[in-house]
Amino acid sequence: MGSIHIGAEVGEIAETVLLPGDPLRAKFVAENMLTDAVCYNNVRGMLGYTGYYQGKRVSVQGSGMGMGSTAIYVNELIETYKVKNLIRVGTCGSIRADIGVGEVILCMSASGDSGANNAYFGTMHFAATADFGLLLKAYEVAQKLNIPTHQGSIFSTNTFYDDNPQRWDKWEKHGILGVEMESQILFTIAKRLNTKALTILTVSDNIRTGIAASAKEREQSYTDMFRIAFELA
């Protein structure tokens, strides 16, 4: 029997799951990069597929936008389906002018404004970090594939729109490379439930320069980060 938000039977999801936020990106990747892909979930339109990449069984599951949605799928994938490796593959906005659209970031840690983390830890602050083994392997794979990457910290926010033009200045000053909406809660839950997690991001827009990719490019491109992620399977 499946979980509340995922309609798959236990055993239909691989031990390694890639987590794009956009379910249509999961569909595109399954149809174009996997063989024998089978759709195991369409509950709420949050598509999930299991197939094979170079003979290795792997799943791709849409997680939605924001930490609330991501937390639901991460919890259910680990608790119900016993997933061992969760790899977020998504987009981010760069807050450094020298990191351009299309470049890949391997995330070491995620600062953020998760209300869930406030509920867990109160006035204390948890350092939400990626699994080092996955991070190291991703770096080595990227080098082998001749894919340049940036390694560093990112910021996960629940607030996409903000009126403060200096919002990211202090974060850039402290070494943050980019901004997205999911990784802080992914890393936190994975650590609590003893599961490995990593985030690989492609820069979809540069907040400093204003340069941005189109919606179609966000959905169907960025194969470099998927090549790295699938090699980890």
Secondary structure, DSSP 8 states (H G I E B T S, - for coil): ---SS----TTSS-SEEEE-S-HHHHHHHHHHH-EEEEEEE-GGG--EEEEEETTEEEEEE---SSHHHHHHHHHHHHHTT---EEEEEEEEEE-STTS-TT-EEEEEEEEE--HHHHHHHTTS---EE--HHHHHHHHHHHHHTT--EEEEEEEE-S-S--S-TTTTHHHHHTTEEEEESSHHHHHHHHHHTT-EEEEEEEEEEETTT--B--HHHHHH--HHHHHHHHHT-
